[in-house]
Amino acid sequence: MATMKEMKKRLTDAASIGRINISRAGNDKITIDLNGDGEPEAALIDTNGTGAPDLLAVDLTGDHKFNLYLDDTDENKFPDVMYIDKKGDGNIQLLSIGEEIKDRLHKQLVEIFAVLTDDETPLEELDKALRDLVDAVKELQARAVRKKD
């Protein structure tokens, strides 16, 4: 199992093409700036102290706060719980649990998490997963904007 430091280096190497910037935020978080604006749109977070990420957090609204979470509660590299904090006030809503996958984007995010956290993924696949994450976050943010209108 790769450490957070090793994972950050591998993701940085894979993201060297394009405007994706990878940073460490403490010992337990890797932030991912997907559009080069200096603010992270996603993060891989170690919430249980194992040294490996078990949570993918995404900024749905573009307000620089994470509000969509995919949580790998059983540490099998596939998130099994998805929840949202629509207003950023800590009032979370469970979207799915277990093997149930709500839609194409949820499935895509689960697959992206699996690729990003696998320490044997070739750099080309990491780069593709990061680009897929850019596309998924853009689509999720567009959906969030349409729901506000």
Salt bridges, closest charged atoms under 4 A:
ASP13 OD2 - LYS9 NZ 2.86
GLU39 OE1 - HIS64 ND1 4.00
GLU100 OE2 - LYS102 NZ 3.14
ASP103 OD2 - ARG143 NH1 3.00
GLU111 OE2 - LYS107 NZ 3.67
ASP127 OD2 - ARG131 NE 2.99
ASP132 OD2 - LYS128 NZ 2.81
GLU139 OE2 - ARG104 NH2 2.46
GLU139 OE2 - ARG143 NH2 3.72
